[in-house]
């Protein structure tokens, strides 16, 4: 398991969303888009880190 900051998580999701919007109908592009969608769903389902530094 890896812990990433909430900011890094949001940046990764933005990059994956850009991959999902790739044009192209070839098998390689379709697989990249599919894998990006799967990773976005997984990251969205994971618990975010709470900021306990008060």
C-alpha positions as YAML, in Angstrom:
chain: A
units: angstrom
residues:
- id: 1
  name: UNK
  ca: [0.00, 0.00, 0.00]
- id: 2
  name: UNK
  ca: [1.19, 3.50, -0.79]
- id: 3
  name: UNK
  ca: [0.16, 6.73, 0.88]
- id: 4
  name: UNK
  ca: [-0.09, 9.75, -1.39]
- id: 5
  name: UNK
  ca: [-1.21, 13.23, -0.48]
- id: 6
  name: UNK
  ca: [-4.66, 14.42, -1.48]
- id: 7
  name: UNK
  ca: [-3.08, 16.94, -3.86]
- id: 8
  name: UNK
  ca: [-1.05, 14.23, -5.59]
- id: 9
  name: UNK
  ca: [-4.18, 12.08, -5.80]
- id: 10
  name: UNK
  ca: [-6.09, 14.86, -7.54]
- id: 11
  name: UNK
  ca: [-3.21, 15.44, -9.99]
- id: 12
  name: UNK
  ca: [-3.10, 11.74, -10.84]
- id: 13
  name: UNK
  ca: [-6.85, 11.68, -11.45]
- id: 14
  name: UNK
  ca: [-6.52, 14.70, -13.78]
- id: 15
  name: UNK
  ca: [-3.75, 12.98, -15.75]
- id: 16
  name: UNK
  ca: [-5.77, 9.78, -16.02]
- id: 17
  name: UNK
  ca: [-8.82, 11.74, -17.18]
- id: 18
  name: UNK
  ca: [-6.67, 13.23, -19.94]
- id: 19
  name: UNK
  ca: [-5.69, 9.71, -20.99]
- id: 20
  name: UNK
  ca: [-9.35, 8.73, -21.10]
- id: 21
  name: UNK
  ca: [-9.98, 11.51, -23.63]
- id: 22
  name: UNK
  ca: [-7.36, 10.27, -26.09]
- id: 23
  name: UNK
  ca: [-8.60, 10.06, -29.67]
- id: 24
  name: UNK
  ca: [-8.10, 6.83, -31.53]
- id: 25
  name: UNK
  ca: [-9.74, 3.52, -32.20]
- id: 26
  name: UNK
  ca: [-6.73, 1.20, -32.25]
- id: 27
  name: UNK
  ca: [-6.41, -1.56, -29.67]
- id: 28
  name: UNK
  ca: [-3.54, 0.06, -27.78]
- id: 29
  name: UNK
  ca: [-5.41, 3.35, -27.30]
- id: 30
  name: UNK
  ca: [-8.61, 1.57, -26.29]
- id: 31
  name: UNK
  ca: [-6.70, -0.40, -23.64]
- id: 32
  name: UNK
  ca: [-5.01, 2.75, -22.29]
- id: 33
  name: UNK
  ca: [-8.40, 4.48, -22.01]
- id: 34
  name: UNK
  ca: [-9.95, 1.43, -20.31]
- id: 35
  name: UNK
  ca: [-7.10, 1.13, -17.79]
- id: 36
  name: UNK
  ca: [-7.24, 4.86, -17.02]
- id: 37
  name: UNK
  ca: [-10.96, 4.54, -16.26]
- id: 38
  name: UNK
  ca: [-10.35, 1.59, -13.96]
- id: 39
  name: UNK
  ca: [-7.64, 3.48, -12.05]
- id: 40
  name: UNK
  ca: [-9.85, 6.57, -11.68]
- id: 41
  name: UNK
  ca: [-12.62, 4.45, -10.17]
- id: 42
  name: UNK
  ca: [-10.15, 2.78, -7.79]
- id: 43
  name: UNK
  ca: [-8.66, 6.09, -6.65]
- id: 44
  name: UNK
  ca: [-12.10, 7.61, -6.12]
- id: 45
  name: UNK
  ca: [-13.14, 4.66, -3.95]
- id: 46
  name: UNK
  ca: [-10.08, 4.88, -1.69]
- id: 47
  name: UNK
  ca: [-10.09, 6.76, 1.60]
- id: 48
  name: UNK
  ca: [-8.60, 10.23, 1.57]
- id: 49
  name: UNK
  ca: [-6.04, 11.28, 4.16]
- id: 50
  name: UNK
  ca: [-7.48, 13.39, 6.93]
- id: 51
  name: UNK
  ca: [-5.53, 16.50, 7.96]
- id: 52
  name: UNK
  ca: [-4.93, 16.04, 11.69]
- id: 53
  name: UNK
  ca: [-2.32, 18.77, 12.11]
- id: 54
  name: UNK
  ca: [-4.13, 21.31, 14.29]
...
